[in-house]
């Protein structure tokens, strides 16, 4: 992550992306561990969102 010496420093896009990946993975792990969701449900939801977001041809 970014240098901790300056609290107002911007992180790189790569660091921001990895932070988001870890955050989302942690959220899915917690929800799955609590029995609130199944990982397969998340995968299906992602597929549906991709279909909706894809431009129609």
N, CA, C and O atoms as a printed pandas DataFrame, in Angstrom:
     atom_number atom_name residue_name chain_id  residue_number  x_coord  y_coord  z_coord
0              1         N          UNK        A               1    0.837   -1.192    0.000
1              2        CA          UNK        A               1    0.000    0.000    0.000
2              3         C          UNK        A               1    0.875    1.247    0.000
3              4         O          UNK        A               1    2.103    1.162    0.012
4              5         N          UNK        A               2    0.244    2.368   -0.013
5              6        CA          UNK        A               2    0.978    3.637   -0.067
6              7         C          UNK        A               2    1.783    3.843    1.199
7              8         O          UNK        A               2    1.475    3.282    2.250
8              9         N          UNK        A               3    2.814    4.654    1.081
9             10        CA          UNK        A               3    3.651    5.009    2.220
10            11         C          UNK        A               3    2.787    5.610    3.322
11            12         O          UNK        A               3    1.985    6.507    3.061
12            13         N          UNK        A               4    2.941    5.130    4.536
13            14        CA          UNK        A               4    2.127    5.575    5.668
14            15         C          UNK        A               4    2.545    6.949    6.198
15            16         O          UNK        A               4    1.855    7.510    7.048
16            17         N          UNK        A               5    3.658    7.498    5.713
17            18        CA          UNK        A               5    4.146    8.762    6.255
18            19         C          UNK        A               5    3.240    9.939    5.913
19            20         O          UNK        A               5    3.153   10.891    6.688
20            21         N          UNK        A               6    2.565    9.892    4.769
21            22        CA          UNK        A               6    1.677   10.986    4.373
22            23         C          UNK        A               6    0.250   10.495    4.310
23            24         O          UNK        A               6   -0.076    9.666    3.460
24            25         N          UNK        A               7   -0.604   10.980    5.180
25            26        CA          UNK        A               7   -1.964   10.473    5.251
26            27         C          UNK        A               7   -2.816   10.880    4.059
27            28         O          UNK        A               7   -3.850   10.260    3.811
28            29         N          UNK        A               8   -2.412   11.912    3.308
29            30        CA          UNK        A               8   -3.203   12.374    2.174
30            31         C          UNK        A               8   -2.676   11.876    0.831
31            32         O          UNK        A               8   -3.098   12.369   -0.215
32            33         N          UNK        A               9   -1.771   10.918    0.845
33            34        CA          UNK        A               9   -1.221   10.401   -0.398
34            35         C          UNK        A               9   -2.259    9.547   -1.110
35            36         O          UNK        A               9   -3.043    8.837   -0.480
36            37         N          UNK        A              10   -2.249    9.631   -2.429
37            38        CA          UNK        A              10   -3.141    8.804   -3.228
38            39         C          UNK        A              10   -2.494    7.445   -3.443
39            40         O          UNK        A              10   -1.279    7.344   -3.610
40            41         N          UNK        A              11   -3.313    6.404   -3.437
41            42        CA          UNK        A              11   -2.799    5.073   -3.742
42            43         C          UNK        A              11   -2.895    4.859   -5.243
43            44         O          UNK        A              11   -3.681    5.513   -5.928
44            45         N          UNK        A              12   -2.096    3.949   -5.740
45            46        CA          UNK        A              12   -2.133    3.662   -7.171
46            47         C          UNK        A              12   -3.422    2.909   -7.498
47            48         O          UNK        A              12   -4.086    2.370   -6.613
48            49         N          UNK        A              13   -3.754    2.885   -8.772
49            50        CA          UNK        A              13   -4.942    2.144   -9.199
50            51         C          UNK        A              13   -4.813    0.668   -8.823
51            52         O          UNK        A              13   -5.787    0.035   -8.415
52            53         N          UNK        A              14   -3.607    0.133   -8.965
53            54        CA          UNK        A              14   -3.386   -1.272   -8.637
54            55         C          UNK        A              14   -3.635   -1.524   -7.151
55            56         O          UNK        A              14   -4.267   -2.515   -6.786
56            57         N          UNK        A              15   -3.144   -0.640   -6.305
57            58        CA          UNK        A              15   -3.368   -0.790   -4.863
58            59         C          UNK        A              15   -4.849   -0.664   -4.522
59            60         O          UNK        A              15   -5.361   -1.409   -3.687
60            61         N          UNK        A              16   -5.525    0.259   -5.156
61            62        CA          UNK        A              16   -6.957    0.430   -4.912
62            63         C          UNK        A              16   -7.721   -0.798   -5.362
63            64         O          UNK        A              16   -8.647   -1.241   -4.683
64            65         N          UNK        A              17   -7.339   -1.350   -6.505
65            66        CA          UNK        A              17   -7.993   -2.549   -7.013
66            67         C          UNK        A              17   -7.795   -3.726   -6.067
67            68         O          UNK        A              17   -8.753   -4.427   -5.738
68            69         N          UNK        A              18   -6.564   -3.947   -5.629
69            70        CA          UNK        A              18   -6.292   -5.053   -4.705
70            71         C          UNK        A              18   -7.034   -4.871   -3.389
71            72         O          UNK        A              18   -7.534   -5.839   -2.816
72            73         N          UNK        A              19   -7.107   -3.652   -2.915
73            74        CA          UNK        A              19   -7.838   -3.378   -1.680
74            75         C          UNK        A              19   -9.301   -3.772   -1.842
75            76         O          UNK        A              19   -9.893   -4.374   -0.946
76            77         N          UNK        A              20   -9.874   -3.432   -2.982
77            78        CA          UNK        A              20  -11.274   -3.776   -3.227
78            79         C          UNK        A              20  -11.460   -5.281   -3.366
79            80         O          UNK        A              20  -12.445   -5.829   -2.871
80            81         N          UNK        A              21  -10.530   -5.953   -4.031
81            82        CA          UNK        A              21  -10.596   -7.409   -4.173
82            83         C          UNK        A              21  -10.579   -8.071   -2.800
83            84         O          UNK        A              21  -11.395   -8.949   -2.520
84            85         N          UNK        A              22   -9.653   -7.653   -1.945
85            86        CA          UNK        A              22   -9.551   -8.248   -0.609
86            87         C          UNK        A              22  -10.799   -7.962    0.224
87            88         O          UNK        A              22  -11.275   -8.831    0.954
88            89         N          UNK        A              23  -11.318   -6.764    0.115
89            90        CA          UNK        A              23  -12.511   -6.387    0.867
90            91         C          UNK        A              23  -13.706   -7.230    0.453
91            92         O          UNK        A              23  -14.429   -7.750    1.303
92            93         N          UNK        A              24  -13.914   -7.366   -0.843
93            94        CA          UNK        A              24  -15.043   -8.160   -1.328
94            95         C          UNK        A              24  -14.886   -9.635   -0.971
95            96         O          UNK        A              24  -15.860  -10.291   -0.602
96            97         N          UNK        A              25  -13.674  -10.155   -1.079
97            98        CA          UNK        A              25  -13.435  -11.551   -0.729
98            99         C          UNK        A              25  -13.694  -11.787    0.754
99           100         O          UNK        A              25  -14.280  -12.802    1.129
100          101         N          UNK        A              26  -13.263  -10.861    1.591
101          102        CA          UNK        A              26  -13.502  -10.984    3.032
102          103         C          UNK        A              26  -14.997  -10.961    3.331
103          104         O          UNK        A              26  -15.476  -11.737    4.157
104          105         N          UNK        A              27  -15.731  -10.083    2.669
105          106        CA          UNK        A              27  -17.170   -9.990    2.873
106          107         C          UNK        A              27  -17.859  -11.291    2.486
107          108         O          UNK        A              27  -18.695  -11.797    3.236
108          109         N          UNK        A              28  -17.516  -11.835    1.326
109          110        CA          UNK        A              28  -18.099  -13.111    0.892
110          111         C          UNK        A              28  -17.747  -14.213    1.886
111          112         O          UNK        A              28  -18.606  -15.019    2.243
112          113         N          UNK        A              29  -16.496  -14.256    2.337
113          114        CA          UNK        A              29  -16.078  -15.281    3.299
114          115         C          UNK        A              29  -16.882  -15.215    4.590
115          116         O          UNK        A              29  -17.311  -16.247    5.106
116          117         N          UNK        A              30  -17.089  -14.019    5.111
117          118        CA          UNK        A              30  -17.846  -13.864    6.365
118          119         C          UNK        A              30  -19.301  -14.281    6.172
119          120         O          UNK        A              30  -19.852  -15.018    6.990
120          121         N          UNK        A              31  -19.917  -13.815    5.102
121          122        CA          UNK        A              31  -21.316  -14.171    4.847
122          123         C          UNK        A              31  -21.482  -15.671    4.637
123          124         O          UNK        A              31  -22.460  -16.261    5.095
124          125         N          UNK        A              32  -20.529  -16.285    3.947
125          126        CA          UNK        A              32  -20.569  -17.726    3.720
126          127         C          UNK        A              32  -20.373  -18.490    5.029
127          128         O          UNK        A              32  -21.075  -19.466    5.289
128          129         N          UNK        A              33  -19.427  -18.052    5.847
129          130        CA          UNK        A              33  -19.153  -18.700    7.126
130          131         C          UNK        A              33  -20.365  -18.637    8.052
131          132         O          UNK        A              33  -20.613  -19.568    8.817
132          133         N          UNK        A              34  -21.118  -17.539    7.983
133          134        CA          UNK        A              34  -22.309  -17.384    8.807
134          135         C          UNK        A              34  -23.516  -18.116    8.229
135          136         O          UNK        A              34  -24.587  -18.129    8.836
136          137         N          UNK        A              35  -23.345  -18.717    7.071
137          138        CA          UNK        A              35  -24.422  -19.465    6.450
138          139         C          UNK        A              35  -25.476  -18.586    5.788
139          140         O          UNK        A              35  -26.589  -19.045    5.534
140          141         N          UNK        A              36  -25.141  -17.336    5.507
141          142        CA          UNK        A              36  -26.107  -16.413    4.913
142          143         C          UNK        A              36  -26.146  -16.498    3.397
143          144         O          UNK        A              36  -27.162  -16.180    2.778
144          145         N          UNK        A              37  -25.048  -16.924    2.802
145          146        CA          UNK        A              37  -24.976  -17.079    1.352
146          147         C          UNK        A              37  -24.114  -18.286    1.025
147          148         O          UNK        A              37  -23.400  -18.819    1.875
148          149         N          UNK        A              38  -24.203  -18.698   -0.234
149          150        CA          UNK        A              38  -23.289  -19.718   -0.760
150          151         C          UNK        A              38  -22.475  -19.045   -1.857
151          152         O          UNK        A              38  -22.985  -18.197   -2.589
152          153         N          UNK        A              39  -21.231  -19.421   -1.962
153          154        CA          UNK        A              39  -20.338  -18.819   -2.961
154          155         C          UNK        A              39  -20.943  -18.958   -4.366
155          156         O          UNK        A              39  -20.790  -18.062   -5.197
156          157         N          UNK        A              40  -21.619  -20.064   -4.627
157          158        CA          UNK        A              40  -22.242  -20.278   -5.938
158          159         C          UNK        A              40  -23.289  -19.206   -6.223
159          160         O          UNK        A              40  -23.462  -18.803   -7.373
160          161         N          UNK        A              41  -23.986  -18.742   -5.193
161          162        CA          UNK        A              41  -24.977  -17.678   -5.365
162          163         C          UNK        A              41  -24.298  -16.388   -5.828
163          164         O          UNK        A              41  -24.824  -15.665   -6.674
164          165         N          UNK        A              42  -23.149  -16.120   -5.272
165          166        CA          UNK        A              42  -22.404  -14.924   -5.644
166          167         C          UNK        A              42  -21.966  -15.022   -7.101
167          168         O          UNK        A              42  -22.086  -14.056   -7.855
168          169         N          UNK        A              43  -21.460  -16.183   -7.495
169          170        CA          UNK        A              43  -21.005  -16.376   -8.874
170          171         C          UNK        A              43  -22.172  -16.171   -9.833
171          172         O          UNK        A              43  -22.021  -15.504  -10.856
172          173         N          UNK        A              44  -23.324  -16.733   -9.518
173          174        CA          UNK        A              44  -24.501  -16.563  -10.376
174          175         C          UNK        A              44  -24.938  -15.105  -10.446
175          176         O          UNK        A              44  -25.321  -14.623  -11.513
176          177         N          UNK        A              45  -24.885  -14.411   -9.338
177          178        CA          UNK        A              45  -25.264  -12.995   -9.312
178          179         C          UNK        A              45  -24.303  -12.166  -10.172
179          180         O          UNK        A              45  -24.731  -11.263  -10.891
180          181         N          UNK        A              46  -23.032  -12.471  -10.096
181          182        CA          UNK        A              46  -22.036  -11.770  -10.914
182          183         C          UNK        A              46  -22.317  -12.003  -12.392
183          184         O          UNK        A              46  -22.260  -11.070  -13.193
184          185         N          UNK        A              47  -22.620  -13.246  -12.752
185          186        CA          UNK        A              47  -22.940  -13.557  -14.149
186          187         C          UNK        A              47  -24.152  -12.755  -14.617
187          188         O          UNK        A              47  -24.147  -12.233  -15.732
188          189         N          UNK        A              48  -25.179  -12.648  -13.793
189          190        CA          UNK        A              48  -26.377  -11.888  -14.141
190          191         C          UNK        A              48  -26.064  -10.402  -14.310
191          192         O          UNK        A              48  -26.570   -9.760  -15.230
192          193         N          UNK        A              49  -25.244   -9.864  -13.438
193          194        CA          UNK        A              49  -24.864   -8.461  -13.535
194          195         C          UNK        A              49  -24.071   -8.193  -14.822
195          196         O          UNK        A              49  -24.243   -7.158  -15.466
196          197         N          UNK        A              50  -23.206   -9.140  -15.180
197          198        CA          UNK        A              50  -22.444   -8.994  -16.421
198          199         C          UNK        A              50  -23.378   -8.985  -17.626
199          200         O          UNK        A              50  -23.195   -8.202  -18.558
200          201         N          UNK        A              51  -24.381   -9.861  -17.602
201          202        CA          UNK        A              51  -25.355   -9.905  -18.710
202          203         C          UNK        A              51  -26.095   -8.590  -18.835
203          204         O          UNK        A              51  -26.285   -8.084  -19.941
204          205         N          UNK        A              52  -26.515   -8.031  -17.707
205          206        CA          UNK        A              52  -27.255   -6.768  -17.706
206          207         C          UNK        A              52  -26.386   -5.599  -18.155
207          208         O          UNK        A              52  -26.874   -4.668  -18.795
208          209         N          UNK        A              53  -25.112   -5.648  -17.824
209          210        CA          UNK        A              53  -24.208   -4.544  -18.134
210          211         C          UNK        A              53  -23.673   -4.614  -19.561
211          212         O          UNK        A              53  -23.236   -3.602  -20.110
212          213         N          UNK        A              54  -23.704   -5.793  -20.160
213          214        CA          UNK        A              54  -23.162   -5.957  -21.508
214          215         C          UNK        A              54  -24.039   -5.226  -22.508
215          216         O          UNK        A              54  -25.265   -5.327  -22.453
216          217         N          UNK        A              55  -23.427   -4.499  -23.408
217          218        CA          UNK        A              55  -24.221   -3.794  -24.429
218          219         C          UNK        A              55  -24.919   -4.793  -25.338
219          220         O          UNK        A              55  -24.318   -5.776  -25.769
220          221         N          UNK        A              56  -26.173   -4.540  -25.623
221          222        CA          UNK        A              56  -26.910   -5.454  -26.495
222          223         C          UNK        A              56  -26.542   -5.185  -27.947
223          224         O          UNK        A              56  -26.399   -4.038  -28.370
224          225         N          UNK        A              57  -26.395   -6.265  -28.694
225          226        CA          UNK        A              57  -25.996   -6.119  -30.102
226          227         C          UNK        A              57  -27.088   -6.580  -31.016
227          228         O          UNK        A              57  -26.934   -6.532  -32.236
